[in-house]
Amino acid sequence: MERRLSSYIGCLLGLAAGDGLGHGPERLNGFLPTSAYTQLAAYGCCGLLVGVTRGQLDGAMAPPVRYAAMALREWAALQRWQPVPGGLRCWISRSSRLDYRRCSEPGVLDVLTAGELGTMEDHASSLSGPGALMAAVSVGLFFDPGRLPRREIQRLGAETAALTHGDPEAFLSAAAMAHIISRIVWDGQTDLEKLTRETGAMLRKRFGREYHQAASVAAGLRMARTLAGSREHTRSDALEQLGCETAAQVLAGALYCCLTGTGEPEVQISEAARWCPAGAAVVGAVLGAAWGGEALPQSWREELECGSLLRELAEDMFRGCPMMLGSRVFDIEWDEKYNVTEV
């Protein structure tokens, strides 16, 4: 199925809308404000685009997680009013729409502004919160079979989350998030019940031998499907069972909301916002990707605090770097945004 730019735009705008509504529907200076959840996704996109640009212009690139780490460290330094070593590398750092400081998980800042970041094998923290899911959205949007096979995108989602979140359930949930977003935006997979089932199977097969926690995350997705198909539980009871504290709980609860929601994405995202801010952001990303940006209310698209920036990032993720080593094509705007010589 042909990819749609609208899916990329809808994914980032939907995430931001859910984030903003989850943290309070009131407007700030005429805008719907968002939090670190949106910022983590935005900086993840920017870092990965820096990486692919280096790869295409040099003919080789470092592991993609290195570029994600660069971008997230820059975000954290700005959040803490600290100087960024080597100067700003992400063009979005110069945007007045992303300079606000509303971090939902302070522990993430502690890790990013400290020493070595974590890996899947060597953890830098025991964090398990839903912030692990947000940069994984950018990994899902980064998928291109000509760039990285699907299994590498799944692992990159986990690696990116493991930079800050050392709980295996958290970074495995991020692998699931990256898989889900990549399947929707690239393959047009919008049967969310089937996709939830597929994702649980992927976790067990891809990570089960290495991490026994893969079975726990998959079990949470299975519970979401079971509760969604049951008439014995009210919505509030089901969401209470699924929880709203860890990345694994938020992912399962958000998918439950997607599976049981009725009406337009606007209604489903608003309902999720009354349950859990992080969950609303995930619901917004999933439904925005599935339905497309045009399905979101015009007021949301116009009033999002960083809506124009997110739209531009989404277009860049969809388009990809237009320049290549040995090619005569030169895009000055792209070069100024993403041609970072040292990371």
N, C-alpha and C positions, 0 to 999 in steps of 0.2 A: 504493500500500500504506500502511496506517495506521502512523504512527510508534509506536514502543514506548519507554516510559520506561526499560524494562530495557536497551535498547541504549545509552542515554546513560550509565546507571549502569555497565553493563559496560565501556564504553569507558574511563572514568576509573579504575575499580577495576582493570581489566585492565592498563592502563598502569602503575599504581602497583605491582601485583603483579610484573609483569615487571621493573620497575625495582628493586624490593627483592630479588628472587631473583637478578637479574644482578649486584648489588653484594654478594651474600653471603646465603645462605639462613638464617644464624643470626639468632635473635631478639634484640632489644635491649629490655630492660625489658618483656619479654613481647610486644613488637610486631615486625612485619616492617618494618624500616626502609626508607625510600626516599631519593631524592636530589633534586638540582636538576631532574632530568628531570620528576618529578612536580610539583614546585613551579612550573616554567615553564608547564605545562599549566593548573594551578589558577589562577595569577595571570592567565593569558590569558583564562580564562573570566570571572574577576571583572571585569577591565577592560572586556571587551566588554559585560557586563551593565550596568555603569555607563553605558556609551555608549548602549545601547538605552533605558535608563530616562530619560536626559536627552532623547533624541529624542522619546519618547512624551509626556513631561511638558511639554516646551518646544515641541514641534512641529517641531524641527530639531535636528540633532546634528552635531558635527564629524566628519571622516572617522574611521571606526572604528579605524584603525591608531593614531590619537592616544590613544585610551583604552587600547589594548593597551600602548603605550609607557609611559603613566602607571603602569600596574600593574607592568610589568616593572622600571621604574626603582625603584619602591617596594621590590620584592623585593630588588633588588641593593643598595640602601642598607641594608636590614636585614641582609643577608648580610655587609656590610662594617662593621657597627656604626656606620653614619653616620646623622645626622638626616635625616628625610624632609621636604624643603621643603613647607611648607603642611600638614604633618601627615599622618597615615595616612588614606588614602581607600579602601583595600580592607579589608573586614571580616575577611577571612581572615588579615590581618596580626596580628590580636589572638588568633589561635588558637595554643595551646601546641603543637599538632601540626605547625605549619609554621615554627617558629622555629629549627629545627636548621640547621646550616651544613655542607652536604655538596655543594659545587659541583663537578660533573664537568668543567666547562670554564671555568677561571678567566678566560680571555680574554673570555667573555661578560660577566662582572662588570666587567672593565676598560672595556669599551665603554659599558655601561649607567651607570657611575658617572663617566664622563668628560664630554665636551662634547656636541656634536650627535650624534644617532643617525643611522644610515645610512638610505638609501632604495635602491630598485632602480637608480636612476640615479646616485646619489652615495654611494659606499660609505664606511662608517666603519671598516671592517676588511677583512681578507682571510680571516676565519674561514670554515671549511668543515665544521665538525664536526656531529655528529648532534643537538646541542641545537637546531638550526634546526627540527627536525621537531616538537618537543614543543608549543610554543605553537600550531603549526599544527593540532594536534588540537583545540584549543579553537575555532579558526576553523571547522573542519568541523562541530563541534557547534552553532555559531552559525547555520548555514545555515537560512534560511526563505525560500521564494520570494516571500513577501509583504514581506520586508524587503530582501533583496539577491538579485539573480539569480545563478545558479551561476557565471557567468564572473567576477563581482565577488568571490565567495568564493574562487575560485582566485587571483585577484590579491591579495586581502587576505592569504591564506596566505603568498604570496611577500613582500608588503610587511612583514608582521609579522616574518618571519625576517630580512629585509634590515635591520631595525633594528640587528641585532647581527652578522649573517653576510653579509659582502660578496661572497663567492664566488657567482657566478650559479648554479652547480650546486646550491649549498646552498639558496638561496631558491626555485629552481625545484622542487627536491625537496619543499620545504614546500608549494608550490602543489599538487603531486601528493598530498601527505598530506592536505591540507584537502579536496581533491576526493574522495579515497577515503572518508574518514570521513563526509562529507556524503552520499555516495551510499548508504552502508550504513545510517546512522541515519534518513535521511529517506525514501529510496526502497526500503529493504529489499533492496538489491543484495548478495547474499551469494555469488554466483558469482565467486570471487576471481580465477580465471583470466581470465574475461571482463573483470572490472573492471581488472585489471592491464593488459590489452591496451588497453582504452578509455582508461586514464590516460596511457599512452604516446602515443596518438594525440592526446589533448587537449593535451599539452605541445607537440608539434610544431605543431599548428594554432594554439594560443592564444599561444604565446610564440616560436615558431620564427623568425619574421621579425626579431624584436627581439633575440633571444639565440640565438646558434649553439649554446650549451651545452644548449639544450633537447633537441637530438638526442642528446647524450651521456647525459643522464639517461634519456631514452626507451630508448636502447640498453641501459642497465643493466637496465631493467625487462624488456626483451625477452630479455636473457640469463637473467634469473631464470626466466622462463617456459620458455625452451629447456632449461635445466638441470633444471627441475622435471619436464619430460617425457622426460628422457633416462635411460637405464639404464647409461650408460657412465661415469658419475661417481658416486663415493661422496658422501654428504652433506658430509663434512668437506672433500673436494676442491672441491666446488661452492661452499661457503661461503668457502673460501680464495680462490677465483677472484673471487668477488663483493666480498670485502673487508669491513672493519669500522672504517674510520677516518673517512670523510667521510659527510655526510648522504646523498649519492646512493648510496654503497655500502651504508650501513645500511638504507636504504629498500628497495633491491633484495634484499639478503640477507634482510630480514624478510619480504618478500613470498614469497621462495623458501621460507622456513620454513613460512609459512601454506599454500602450495600443496602442499607435500610432507608435511606433518604428518599423523599418524594419531592417532586417539583424541580424547579430550576436550581442551578448551583448556588445562586444567591440565597435561597432558602436553606439549603443544606449546610452551607458554610456558616450562615448566621446561627443555625441550631447548634452546630459544633462549637461555636464560640461561647455558647452558654455552658458548655461542658468543660472545655480545656483550651487555653490559648495556644499551646503547642499543637494540640490536636486539630484545632481550626486551621492552623497554618498548613498542616499536612493534608487535610481534607481539601483546602483551597488549591494546593499544588496538584493533587491527583485529579480533582474534578476540572480545574482550569486546563490541565493538559488534555483531558478527555473531551471536554466540550469546546475548548478554544476560547481565546480572549474575547471574542465578540459576544459570547454568552454571559459574560459578567456585566453587571449594571454599568451604564455609562457613568453614573455618578461616582462609582468606585474607581473606574479607570481615570477619571479626571481629578479626583480628590486624593488619591494615594500620595503620600508624602514624597515618594521617590518613583512615581509611576513612569515618568518619561525615561528615567535612567534605566529602570528595569526593562522597559520595552526595548531600549537600545541594546542592552546586554542580551536579551532574548534573540534579537535579530542577528547579533554577532555570533551567538552560539549556533543558530540555525545556518548562517552563511558560512562560517569557518574562514580561516585565513585565506585571502584570495591570492597571496604571493607564494612563490615557490623558488627554491634554489635553482638558478639557471634560467628562470623565466623572465621575460621582459615586462611582465605585469608588475606595476608598482602602485600601491594604494597608500597615499600619503596620510590619510586619516587613520587607517588601520595601523600604519607604521608608528604614528605618534602615540597611539593608544596602547599597543601591545608589543612593540619591538623593544624589549628590555634586554640589554646586553649581558647583565650579570645577575644571577639569582643565587 
